[in-house]
Amino acid sequence: MSVDIDRLRERIDAPVVHHESIPSTNDVARAEGRDGSPHGTFVVADEQTAGRGRTGNVWASPPGGVWSSTLVRPDFDASHVADSRSRAASPPPKPSRRSAWTRD
């Protein structure tokens, strides 16, 4: 099963960048950010060949899933926000029913 990209674009009110197979949606989202893509740009792939989690753990992202990253551009000064390594000691937020943290 692959992503129905036309249907996804109809449902998401943001630019959608789709790839059949890429190393990492995070890397593509970062590149999109450097290139000036707007807040909310949604990067989705049918397969990741080098997917990794918030803490750098690598996991399989085979065809058949929906692997994604979203570009976030806060409209406030975020320089005071600690990086993920310093937040690692605190528990992650509870997942909603619609999404969940990956098990990294």
BADREN-624127 format. One record per atom (N, C-alpha, C): residue number from 1; y, z, x; residue in three letters; atom name. Coordinates in nm, 3 decimals. Atoms other than C-alpha are relative to their C-alpha. Last residue first. Example, Ala and Ser with C-alpha at 12.3 -4.5 7.8 and 13.67 -1.06 7.14 Angstrom:
BEGIN
num:y:z:x:residu:atome
2:-0.119:-0.006:-0.082:Ser:N
2:-0.106:0.714:1.367:Ser:CA
2:0.109:0.073:-0.077:Ser:C
1:-0.119:0.000:0.089:Ala:N
1:-0.450:0.780:1.230:Ala:CA
1:0.120:0.000:0.090:Ala:C
***
This chain:
BEGIN
num:y:z:x:residu:atome
104:-0.013:0.018:-0.145:Asp:N
104:0.497:1.970:1.266:Asp:CA
104:0.022:0.133:0.065:Asp:C
103:0.069:-0.110:-0.068:Arg:N
103:0.360:1.997:0.916:Arg:CA
103:0.004:-0.021:0.150:Arg:C
102:0.126:0.040:-0.060:Thr:N
102:0.615:1.772:0.751:Thr:CA
102:-0.060:0.118:0.073:Thr:C
101:-0.004:0.020:-0.145:Trp:N
101:0.874:1.943:0.544:Trp:CA
101:-0.135:-0.049:0.045:Trp:C
100:0.047:-0.113:-0.078:Ala:N
100:0.838:1.894:0.170:Ala:CA
100:0.015:-0.034:0.148:Ala:C
99:0.021:0.032:-0.140:Ser:N
99:0.987:1.678:-0.098:Ser:CA
99:-0.046:0.124:0.074:Ser:C
98:-0.012:0.143:-0.025:Arg:N
98:1.014:1.655:-0.476:Arg:CA
98:-0.026:-0.039:0.145:Arg:C
97:0.116:0.067:0.058:Arg:N
97:0.887:2.002:-0.566:Arg:CA
97:-0.001:-0.149:0.033:Arg:C
96:-0.016:0.021:0.144:Ser:N
96:1.137:2.153:-0.327:Ser:CA
96:-0.127:-0.066:-0.052:Ser:C
95:-0.007:0.138:0.047:Pro:N
95:1.035:2.285:0.011:Pro:CA
95:0.021:-0.006:-0.151:Pro:C
94:0.112:0.029:0.088:Lys:N
94:1.125:2.642:0.110:Lys:CA
94:0.013:-0.142:-0.052:Lys:C
93:-0.027:-0.022:0.142:Pro:N
93:1.367:2.645:0.399:Pro:CA
93:-0.122:-0.034:-0.084:Pro:C
92:-0.062:0.116:0.063:Pro:N
92:1.221:2.670:0.748:Pro:CA
92:0.028:0.028:-0.148:Pro:C
91:0.092:0.080:0.080:Pro:N
91:1.158:3.016:0.895:Pro:CA
91:0.072:-0.119:-0.064:Pro:C
90:-0.010:-0.037:0.141:Ser:N
90:1.392:3.134:1.170:Ser:CA
90:-0.092:-0.089:-0.082:Ser:C
89:0.048:-0.137:0.021:Ala:N
89:1.293:3.122:1.536:Ala:CA
89:0.008:0.042:-0.146:Ala:C
88:0.145:-0.002:0.010:Ala:N
88:1.321:2.743:1.545:Ala:CA
88:-0.055:0.139:-0.026:Ala:C
87:0.039:-0.036:0.136:Arg:N
87:1.693:2.763:1.467:Arg:CA
87:-0.152:0.015:-0.014:Arg:C
86:-0.041:-0.138:0.024:Ser:N
86:1.785:2.776:1.836:Ser:CA
86:-0.034:0.046:-0.141:Ser:C
85:0.075:-0.092:-0.086:Arg:N
85:1.575:2.470:1.909:Arg:CA
85:0.040:0.145:-0.026:Arg:C
84:0.127:-0.040:0.062:Ser:N
84:1.711:2.285:1.604:Ser:CA
84:-0.080:0.097:0.087:Ser:C
83:0.102:0.105:-0.002:Asp:N
83:2.067:2.277:1.735:Asp:CA
83:-0.133:0.056:-0.047:Asp:C
82:0.091:-0.011:-0.114:Ala:N
82:2.322:2.532:1.618:Ala:CA
82:-0.101:-0.114:-0.002:Ala:C
81:0.139:-0.010:0.045:Val:N
81:2.594:2.425:1.376:Val:CA
81:-0.091:-0.001:0.122:Val:C
80:0.043:-0.139:-0.006:His:N
80:2.943:2.502:1.510:His:CA
80:-0.147:0.018:-0.038:His:C
79:0.022:-0.038:-0.140:Ser:N
79:3.012:2.136:1.590:Ser:CA
79:-0.048:0.143:0.014:Ser:C
78:0.132:-0.060:-0.015:Ala:N
78:2.957:2.045:1.224:Ala:CA
78:-0.027:0.047:0.143:Ala:C
77:0.027:-0.017:-0.141:Asp:N
77:3.320:1.979:1.139:Asp:CA
77:-0.132:0.074:0.017:Asp:C
76:-0.062:-0.121:-0.054:Phe:N
76:3.309:1.871:0.776:Phe:CA
76:-0.034:0.008:0.148:Phe:C
75:-0.143:0.019:0.012:Asp:N
75:3.233:1.547:0.591:Asp:CA
75:0.075:0.127:0.041:Asp:C
74:-0.070:-0.106:0.073:Pro:N
74:2.876:1.552:0.716:Pro:CA
74:0.150:-0.027:-0.004:Pro:C
73:-0.131:-0.014:-0.065:Arg:N
73:2.733:1.214:0.820:Arg:CA
73:0.078:0.106:-0.078:Arg:C
72:-0.092:-0.094:0.065:Val:N
72:2.364:1.215:0.733:Val:CA
72:0.126:0.010:0.086:Val:C
71:-0.118:-0.024:-0.083:Leu:N
71:2.138:0.920:0.814:Leu:CA
71:0.096:0.089:-0.077:Leu:C
70:-0.127:0.026:0.065:Thr:N
70:1.811:0.950:0.624:Thr:CA
70:0.114:0.037:0.093:Thr:C
69:-0.105:-0.086:-0.053:Ser:N
69:1.465:0.920:0.777:Ser:CA
69:0.129:-0.040:-0.071:Ser:C
68:-0.143:0.026:0.013:Ser:N
68:1.149:0.775:0.627:Ser:CA
68:0.088:0.102:0.073:Ser:C
67:-0.057:-0.078:-0.108:Trp:N
67:0.775:0.727:0.637:Trp:CA
67:0.149:-0.030:0.005:Trp:C
66:-0.141:0.037:-0.001:Val:N
66:0.611:0.608:0.317:Val:CA
66:0.068:0.094:0.099:Val:C
65:-0.094:-0.107:0.033:Gly:N
65:0.237:0.614:0.354:Gly:CA
65:0.140:-0.056:-0.010:Gly:C
64:0.045:-0.062:0.125:Gly:N
64:-0.028:0.342:0.339:Gly:CA
64:0.087:0.115:-0.042:Gly:C
63:-0.035:0.077:0.118:Pro:N
63:0.001:0.225:0.698:Pro:CA
63:-0.057:0.068:-0.125:Pro:C
62:0.067:0.128:0.019:Pro:N
62:-0.052:0.508:0.945:Pro:CA
62:0.051:-0.078:-0.121:Pro:C
61:-0.073:0.049:0.117:Ser:N
61:0.196:0.778:1.044:Ser:CA
61:-0.055:-0.138:-0.033:Ser:C
60:0.035:0.134:0.046:Ala:N
60:-0.007:0.980:1.293:Ala:CA
60:0.078:-0.033:-0.126:Ala:C
59:0.106:0.010:0.099:Trp:N
59:0.162:1.283:1.441:Trp:CA
59:-0.021:-0.143:-0.041:Trp:C
58:0.033:0.137:0.039:Val:N
58:0.369:1.379:1.742:Val:CA
58:-0.109:0.004:-0.106:Val:C
57:0.143:0.025:0.014:Asn:N
57:0.529:1.720:1.780:Asn:CA
57:-0.024:-0.141:-0.051:Asn:C
56:0.052:0.092:-0.100:Gly:N
56:0.891:1.702:1.892:Gly:CA
56:-0.149:-0.026:-0.010:Gly:C
55:0.021:-0.072:-0.126:Thr:N
55:1.014:2.014:1.712:Thr:CA
55:-0.063:-0.089:0.107:Thr:C
54:-0.123:-0.066:-0.041:Arg:N
54:1.169:1.826:1.419:Arg:CA
54:-0.015:0.069:0.135:Arg:C
53:-0.065:-0.096:0.088:Gly:N
53:0.867:1.603:1.392:Gly:CA
53:0.125:0.060:0.059:Gly:C
52:-0.002:-0.135:-0.053:Arg:N
52:0.742:1.292:1.563:Arg:CA
52:0.083:0.088:-0.094:Arg:C
51:-0.068:-0.098:0.083:Gly:N
51:0.641:0.939:1.473:Gly:CA
51:-0.005:0.138:0.064:Gly:C
50:-0.034:-0.113:-0.087:Ala:N
50:0.538:0.706:1.756:Ala:CA
50:0.080:0.103:-0.079:Ala:C
49:0.095:-0.003:-0.111:Thr:N
49:0.360:0.415:1.584:Thr:CA
49:0.027:0.114:0.097:Thr:C
48:-0.068:-0.041:-0.123:Gln:N
48:0.528:0.458:1.248:Gln:CA
48:-0.105:0.007:0.110:Gln:C
47:0.078:-0.062:-0.108:Glu:N
47:0.392:0.262:0.952:Glu:CA
47:0.094:0.039:0.113:Glu:C
46:0.137:-0.008:0.050:Asp:N
46:0.521:0.135:0.616:Asp:CA
46:-0.090:0.070:0.101:Asp:C
45:0.099:0.084:-0.065:Ala:N
45:0.872:0.214:0.731:Ala:CA
45:-0.135:0.018:-0.067:Ala:C
44:0.137:-0.018:0.049:Val:N
44:1.186:0.352:0.571:Val:CA
44:-0.093:-0.100:0.069:Val:C
43:0.089:0.080:-0.084:Val:N
43:1.539:0.407:0.698:Val:CA
43:-0.143:0.030:-0.042:Val:C
42:0.139:-0.042:0.013:Phe:N
42:1.783:0.532:0.433:Phe:CA
42:-0.086:-0.096:0.080:Phe:C
41:0.086:0.113:-0.035:Thr:N
41:2.154:0.509:0.505:Thr:CA
41:-0.143:0.050:0.010:Thr:C
40:0.104:0.026:0.098:Gly:N
40:2.299:0.814:0.331:Gly:CA
40:-0.089:-0.118:0.032:Gly:C
39:0.075:-0.117:0.045:His:N
39:2.625:0.829:0.524:His:CA
39:-0.103:-0.043:-0.106:His:C
38:-0.059:-0.109:0.076:Pro:N
38:2.737:0.486:0.639:Pro:CA
38:-0.096:0.115:-0.029:Pro:C
37:0.053:-0.004:0.136:Ser:N
37:2.610:0.266:0.921:Ser:CA
37:0.051:0.122:-0.074:Ser:C
36:-0.099:-0.018:0.104:Gly:N
36:2.845:0.259:1.220:Gly:CA
36:-0.052:-0.002:-0.143:Gly:C
35:-0.055:0.130:0.038:Asp:N
35:2.626:0.111:1.494:Asp:CA
35:0.096:0.008:-0.118:Asp:C
34:-0.084:0.046:-0.112:Arg:N
34:2.569:0.457:1.648:Arg:CA
34:0.068:-0.132:-0.034:Arg:C
33:-0.118:-0.085:-0.008:Gly:N
33:2.445:0.576:1.310:Gly:CA
33:0.094:-0.043:0.109:Gly:C
32:-0.085:0.039:0.112:Glu:N
32:2.208:0.281:1.273:Glu:CA
32:0.130:0.081:0.000:Glu:C
31:-0.063:0.127:-0.039:Ala:N
31:2.074:0.359:1.620:Ala:CA
31:0.092:-0.051:-0.110:Ala:C
30:-0.100:-0.030:-0.103:Arg:N
30:2.013:0.720:1.518:Arg:CA
30:0.074:-0.127:0.043:Arg:C
29:-0.113:-0.063:0.068:Ala:N
29:1.839:0.603:1.198:Ala:CA
29:0.111:0.036:0.099:Ala:C
28:-0.074:0.107:0.067:Val:N
28:1.620:0.366:1.404:Val:CA
28:0.121:0.058:-0.073:Val:C
27:-0.068:0.080:-0.101:Asp:N
27:1.517:0.648:1.637:Asp:CA
27:0.083:-0.111:-0.063:Asp:C
26:-0.111:-0.080:-0.056:Asn:N
26:1.442:0.879:1.345:Asn:CA
26:0.078:-0.081:0.103:Asn:C
25:-0.114:0.016:0.092:Thr:N
25:1.235:0.607:1.171:Thr:CA
25:0.120:0.080:0.051:Thr:C
24:-0.048:-0.123:0.062:Ser:N
24:1.011:0.605:1.480:Ser:CA
24:0.117:-0.030:-0.093:Ser:C
23:0.041:-0.122:-0.068:Pro:N
23:0.794:0.346:1.660:Pro:CA
23:0.041:0.126:-0.076:Pro:C
22:-0.096:-0.034:-0.105:Ile:N
22:0.835:0.075:1.398:Ile:CA
22:-0.050:0.124:0.072:Ile:C
21:0.053:-0.089:-0.104:Ser:N
21:0.603:-0.106:1.156:Ser:CA
21:0.107:0.020:0.107:Ser:C
20:0.144:-0.016:0.025:Glu:N
20:0.679:-0.279:0.825:Glu:CA
20:-0.059:0.099:0.099:Glu:C
19:0.081:0.063:-0.104:His:N
19:1.049:-0.211:0.862:His:CA
19:-0.146:0.018:-0.038:His:C
18:0.146:-0.003:0.009:His:N
18:1.300:-0.134:0.588:His:CA
18:-0.064:-0.074:0.116:His:C
17:0.047:0.078:-0.113:Val:N
17:1.668:-0.038:0.614:Val:CA
17:-0.152:0.012:0.002:Val:C
16:0.141:-0.021:-0.033:Val:N
16:1.808:0.079:0.281:Val:CA
16:-0.038:-0.096:0.112:Val:C
15:0.066:0.109:-0.070:Pro:N
15:2.184:0.114:0.228:Pro:CA
15:-0.145:0.038:0.035:Pro:C
14:-0.037:-0.002:-0.142:Ala:N
14:2.268:0.384:-0.023:Ala:CA
14:-0.067:-0.120:0.065:Ala:C
13:-0.140:0.038:-0.006:Asp:N
13:2.242:0.439:-0.398:Asp:CA
13:0.052:0.016:0.143:Asp:C
12:-0.073:-0.080:-0.098:Ile:N
12:1.864:0.443:-0.397:Ile:CA
12:0.141:-0.054:0.012:Ile:C
11:-0.001:-0.142:0.034:Arg:N
11:1.678:0.325:-0.708:Arg:CA
11:0.083:0.087:0.094:Arg:C
10:-0.056:-0.019:0.134:Glu:N
10:1.739:-0.052:-0.698:Glu:CA
10:0.022:0.148:-0.031:Glu:C
9:-0.144:0.029:-0.009:Arg:N
9:1.686:-0.057:-0.320:Arg:CA
9:0.068:0.015:-0.135:Arg:C
8:-0.064:-0.111:-0.070:Leu:N
8:1.348:0.113:-0.367:Leu:CA
8:0.151:-0.021:0.007:Leu:C
7:-0.008:-0.112:0.095:Arg:N
7:1.244:-0.144:-0.628:Arg:CA
7:0.070:0.120:0.064:Arg:C
6:-0.097:0.037:0.103:Asp:N
6:1.327:-0.429:-0.391:Asp:CA
6:0.018:0.113:-0.101:Asp:C
5:-0.136:-0.014:-0.050:Ile:N
5:1.153:-0.255:-0.099:Ile:CA
5:0.104:-0.037:-0.105:Ile:C
4:-0.062:0.104:0.082:Asp:N
4:0.822:-0.201:-0.275:Asp:CA
4:0.150:0.007:0.027:Asp:C
3:-0.117:-0.035:0.078:Val:N
3:0.687:0.003:0.016:Val:CA
3:0.045:-0.121:-0.082:Val:C
2:-0.125:0.000:-0.073:Ser:N
2:0.341:-0.088:0.133:Ser:CA
2:0.114:0.033:-0.096:Ser:C
1:-0.117:0.000:0.084:Met:N
1:0.000:0.000:0.000:Met:CA
1:0.124:0.000:0.089:Met:C
***
